[in-house]
Amino acid sequence: MTAPARTTHARAALLMLGSTVFFAFMVIAIKLASETLHTFEVAFFRNFFGMLATVPLLIRHGIGILKTDQLPRYVFRCFIGVFSMFCGFWAIGHLPLAQAVSLSYSSPLWVTIFAVFWLGEQVRARRWAAVAIGFIGVLVIVRPGTEGFTAGTLIAVASAILSGLVAIQIKQLSNTEPADRIVIYTTLLWVPMSLIPAVLVWEWPQGITWLWAIAAGVFGTGGHMLWTRALKLGEVSALTPISFMQLPIVAVLGWLLFDQGVDRWTIAGAAIILAANAYIAHREAVLARRAATKAPVEGAKPGF
């Protein structure tokens, strides 16, 4: 590997690590804000202050960045995304943090399924097996039919499902739209979409709650920006394990700040889900490289 290539990979890894830390801090800020604010309000403030954080992008690119013929797709993607946000924020505010974050990692499993039916992608035996194993991890965390089951975990799963649909939309938009335009339009549309339900339960934040509301927006948008840039520089299979660091960071902060432990079922289920995700990311990267080179290896089996 040449020196420039090593530098690029190192930069991608640092960007992904920064994104992971930002998203972990966003989770903590949401949890703290949710102690006094309704989920709808927390989502609105996250989006409003996140929109303000994108202003430098808009200034740098100019108003021309908003020119697009994909506005209906942006609206549809953001409509699904705001419902996913409501479910995810509720889970963060009402479930143990490690459990809520672990279930959110099931989203790539749903992305694989939706890619087959929505995008017509071909998924073969190995990746289907990884998806099935990942869902076993979800069941281990949720534990339906046992005393440890709570209906709230299904809201976290619903967030992951909707997030999977959002990812498919982003994948389609990314074919023609630059990353910064996607980020800007997302924040611009999420603000009015989240304001409408927030008005119904409105209470002004008091004292330090303002800090948590602002932090949720800044960390969320900052993490999104770093994440998109990391994926532009590096391979998903190499960067995905770094993103999994969000879980131990959140677990430690949850223990320090909220005295929340992590039960063995969450640890076991999270390990299964993360392993399945890592394998899916690895196979997608392998297949992408094969498609790019168009040079099949003699005697090799088709990619799964």
C-alpha positions in Angstrom: 0.0 0.0 0.0 1.4 3.4 -1.0 1.9 6.2 1.4 -1.0 8.3 -0.1 -3.3 5.3 0.2 -2.4 4.7 3.8 -3.0 8.4 4.5 -6.5 8.2 2.9 -7.4 5.0 4.9 -6.2 6.6 8.1 -8.2 9.7 7.4 -11.3 7.7 6.7 -10.8 5.7 9.9 -10.4 8.9 12.0 -13.5 10.4 10.3 -15.6 7.3 11.2 -14.3 7.3 14.7 -15.2 11.0 15.1 -18.7 10.2 13.6 -19.1 7.4 16.1 -18.2 9.6 19.1 -20.5 12.3 17.9 -23.4 9.9 17.5 -22.7 8.5 21.0 -22.8 12.0 22.5 -26.0 12.7 20.6 -27.6 9.7 22.2 -26.6 11.0 25.7 -27.9 14.5 24.9 -31.3 13.0 23.7 -31.5 10.9 26.9 -30.9 14.0 29.1 -33.3 16.2 27.1 -36.0 13.5 27.3 -36.0 13.7 31.1 -38.0 17.0 30.9 -39.2 17.2 27.2 -41.6 15.1 25.1 -40.1 13.0 22.4 -41.7 15.1 19.7 -40.0 18.3 21.1 -36.6 16.6 21.5 -36.8 15.5 17.8 -37.8 19.1 16.7 -34.9 20.7 18.6 -32.5 18.1 17.3 -33.6 19.0 13.8 -33.7 22.8 14.3 -30.3 23.1 15.8 -29.0 20.5 13.3 -30.3 22.7 10.5 -28.4 25.7 12.0 -25.3 23.5 12.0 -25.6 23.0 8.2 -25.6 26.8 7.5 -21.8 26.8 6.8 -22.4 24.1 4.2 -25.1 26.3 2.5 -22.9 29.4 2.6 -19.9 27.4 1.1 -22.0 26.0 -1.8 -24.4 28.8 -2.3 -28.1 28.6 -2.9 -27.4 26.6 -6.1 -26.8 23.5 -4.0 -30.6 23.3 -3.5 -31.3 22.9 -7.2 -32.7 19.4 -7.7 -35.3 17.5 -9.6 -35.6 14.9 -6.8 -37.7 17.0 -4.4 -40.6 14.4 -4.2 -38.1 11.7 -3.2 -36.5 14.0 -0.6 -39.9 14.6 0.9 -40.8 10.9 1.0 -37.4 10.0 2.5 -37.7 12.7 5.2 -41.3 11.7 6.0 -40.2 8.2 6.8 -37.0 9.4 8.5 -38.9 11.6 10.9 -41.1 8.7 12.0 -38.0 6.6 12.5 -36.5 9.4 14.6 -39.6 9.6 16.8 -39.4 5.9 17.5 -35.7 5.9 18.0 -35.7 8.9 20.3 -38.6 7.4 22.4 -36.5 4.3 22.7 -33.4 6.3 23.9 -35.6 8.1 26.4 -37.4 5.1 27.8 -35.2 2.0 27.4 -31.8 1.2 28.8 -29.4 3.0 26.4 -27.3 -0.1 25.5 -30.5 -1.9 24.6 -31.9 0.9 22.5 -28.6 1.4 20.6 -28.1 -2.4 20.1 -31.5 -2.7 18.5 -30.8 0.3 16.3 -27.9 -1.8 14.8 -30.5 -4.2 13.3 -31.2 -1.5 10.6 -28.6 -2.9 8.1 -30.4 -6.3 8.3 -33.6 -4.6 7.0 -31.6 -2.7 4.4 -30.5 -6.0 2.9 -34.1 -7.2 2.7 -35.4 -3.9 1.3 -32.6 -3.8 -1.3 -33.9 -7.1 -2.7 -37.5 -6.0 -3.1 -37.0 -2.3 -3.7 -33.8 -2.1 -5.7 -33.8 -5.5 -7.2 -30.4 -6.4 -5.8 -29.3 -10.0 -5.8 -28.6 -11.4 -2.3 -27.4 -15.0 -2.1 -27.1 -17.7 0.6 -24.3 -16.3 2.7 -25.8 -12.8 3.2 -29.3 -14.3 3.8 -27.7 -16.5 6.5 -26.1 -13.4 8.0 -29.4 -11.7 8.0 -31.1 -14.6 9.7 -28.4 -14.8 12.3 -28.7 -11.1 12.9 -32.5 -11.5 13.6 -31.6 -14.1 16.1 -29.6 -11.4 17.9 -32.7 -9.1 17.8 -34.8 -11.9 19.4 -32.2 -12.5 22.1 -32.4 -8.8 23.1 -36.2 -8.5 22.8 -36.9 -11.9 24.4 -40.6 -12.2 23.3 -42.7 -14.3 25.6 -40.5 -13.9 28.6 -40.7 -11.7 31.7 -37.8 -9.6 30.3 -39.9 -8.6 27.3 -41.3 -5.0 27.1 -43.5 -3.6 24.4 -41.1 -0.6 24.2 -38.4 -2.7 22.5 -40.8 -3.1 19.6 -40.7 0.7 19.1 -36.9 0.5 18.9 -37.2 -2.3 16.3 -39.8 -0.2 14.4 -37.2 2.6 14.3 -34.6 0.3 12.8 -37.1 -0.9 10.1 -37.9 2.6 9.1 -34.2 3.6 9.2 -33.6 0.7 6.7 -36.2 2.3 4.4 -34.4 5.6 4.7 -31.1 4.0 3.9 -32.5 2.7 0.7 -33.8 6.1 -0.3 -30.4 7.7 0.5 -28.7 5.0 -1.6 -31.0 5.9 -4.6 -30.5 9.7 -4.0 -26.7 9.2 -3.8 -26.6 8.0 -7.4 -27.4 11.6 -8.6 -27.2 13.9 -5.6 -24.1 15.1 -3.7 -23.8 14.2 -0.1 -23.9 17.8 1.1 -27.2 18.4 -0.7 -28.7 15.3 0.9 -27.6 16.6 4.4 -29.0 20.1 3.8 -32.3 19.0 2.4 -32.8 16.5 5.1 -32.4 19.1 7.9 -34.5 21.7 6.0 -37.4 19.2 5.6 -37.2 17.6 9.0 -37.7 20.9 10.8 -41.3 21.6 9.7 -42.2 17.9 9.7 -41.1 17.5 13.4 -42.6 20.9 14.4 -46.2 20.0 13.7 -46.4 17.2 16.3 -44.2 19.1 18.7 -46.6 22.0 18.8 -49.3 19.6 20.2 -47.2 18.9 23.3 -45.2 22.1 23.5 -43.4 23.2 26.6 -40.4 25.5 26.5 -37.1 23.9 27.7 -35.9 25.2 31.0 -32.3 25.8 32.2 -29.8 23.3 31.2 -32.3 21.4 29.0 -31.5 24.0 26.3 -27.9 22.8 26.3 -29.0 19.1 25.8 -31.4 20.1 23.0 -28.7 22.1 21.2 -26.1 19.4 21.7 -28.4 16.8 20.2 -28.7 18.8 17.0 -25.0 19.7 16.7 -23.7 16.2 17.5 -26.3 14.6 15.2 -25.6 16.7 12.2 -21.8 16.7 12.8 -21.9 12.9 13.1 -23.8 12.7 9.8 -21.3 14.9 8.0 -18.3 13.0 9.3 -20.0 9.7 8.4 -20.7 10.6 4.8 -17.2 11.8 4.3 -15.7 8.7 5.9 -17.6 6.4 3.5 -16.4 8.4 0.5 -12.8 7.8 1.5 -12.8 4.3 2.8 -14.5 0.9 2.4 -17.6 0.0 4.3 -16.2 -3.3 5.4 -13.2 -1.6 7.0 -15.1 1.2 8.6 -18.2 -0.6 9.9 -16.4 -2.2 12.9 -15.3 1.3 13.9 -18.9 2.5 14.0 -19.7 -0.3 16.4 -17.6 1.5 19.0 -20.7 3.6 19.6 -22.2 0.8 21.7 -19.5 0.5 24.4 -19.2 4.3 24.5 -22.9 4.7 25.2 -22.9 1.7 27.6 -20.1 3.3 29.7 -21.7 6.7 29.7 -25.1 5.2 30.6 -23.4 3.5 33.6 -21.6 6.7 34.7 -24.4 9.2 34.1 -27.6 7.1 34.7 -26.4 4.1 36.7 -27.6 1.8 33.9 -26.1 -1.7 33.7 -26.0 -3.9 30.7 -27.6 -7.3 31.0 -26.2 -10.5 29.5 -29.0 -10.8 27.0 -28.2 -7.4 25.5 -24.5 -8.2 25.3 -25.1 -11.5 23.6 -27.7 -10.1 21.2 -25.6 -7.1 20.3 -22.6 -9.3 19.6 -24.7 -11.4 17.3 -26.1 -8.4 15.4 -22.8 -6.7 15.1 -21.1 -9.9 13.8 -23.9 -10.3 11.2 -23.6 -6.6 10.1 -19.8 -6.9 9.8 -20.1 -9.9 7.5 -22.8 -8.2 5.4 -20.6 -5.2 5.0 -17.6 -7.4 4.1 -19.5 -9.3 1.4 -21.0 -6.1 -0.1 -17.4 -4.6 -0.3 -16.1 -7.8 -2.0 -18.9 -7.8 -4.5 -18.5 -4.1 -5.2 -14.8 -4.6 -5.9 -15.6 -7.5 -8.3 -18.1 -5.4 -10.1 -15.7 -2.6 -10.4 -12.8 -4.7 -11.8 -15.1 -7.0 -13.9 -12.3 -9.6 -13.6 -13.8 -12.8 -12.2 -11.3 -15.2 -10.6 -10.9 -18.5 -12.4 -12.6 -21.3 -10.6 -14.2 -19.0 -8.0 -17.8 -19.4 -7.0 -20.2 -16.5 -7.7 -20.4 -14.0 -4.8 -23.1 -14.5 -2.2 
